[in-house]
């Protein structure tokens, strides 16, 4: 026996037909009650139907967003892999971080940026200056160093 699957709106329409088949007078108490129940069920069925349609649209949009996110992740991870390959080739490049005294944003710099003597903070626009004193030792005080620091023993 095949079971017929009906939507809520179809079931409500079927109930309306059954009520009309009972030949109830619409002015009677029973007729008024059944009519109010059927109208309420019809409103509820329409609301659920509208919500189902909206949910379908939302699910389609969510699927599209998920696909776009997957594409972005693939692009991002591909770029990171390329960056790692590039970093392996250029291990001599050094990066430094400084904290902006105005906005406290951490900024990463390479040697060429430091050689310029200053930059504008990308977060707040504050002019940051880098002054390297020649007396400062940043060589690690290896043998044969002539930086002049106390640790390497070649101080003038």
Residue pairs with C-beta under 8 A, 6 or more apart in sequence:
6 14
7 45
7 49
8 44
8 45
8 48
8 49
9 42
9 45
9 46
9 49
11 45
12 38
12 41
12 42
12 45
15 38
15 41
16 38
16 42
19 34
19 35
19 38
22 34
24 30
24 31
24 34
25 31
26 32
26 35
87 93
93 110
93 111
94 110
94 111
95 108
95 109
95 110
96 108
96 109
96 110
96 114
97 106
97 107
97 108
97 109
98 106
98 107
98 109
98 128
98 130
99 105
99 106
99 107
100 107
100 121
100 123
100 124
100 126
100 128
101 126
102 121
102 124
102 126
103 121
103 123
103 124
103 126
105 121
105 122
105 123
105 124
107 119
107 121
107 122
107 123
107 128
109 119
113 119
114 130
114 132
117 129
117 130
117 131
118 127
118 128
118 129
118 130
119 127
119 128
120 126
120 127
120 128
121 127
121 128
135 148
135 149
136 149
137 145
137 147
137 148
137 149
137 151
137 152
139 145
139 147
139 152
141 147
141 149
141 151
141 152
142 152
145 152
145 154
146 152
146 154
147 154
148 154
148 155
148 156
149 155
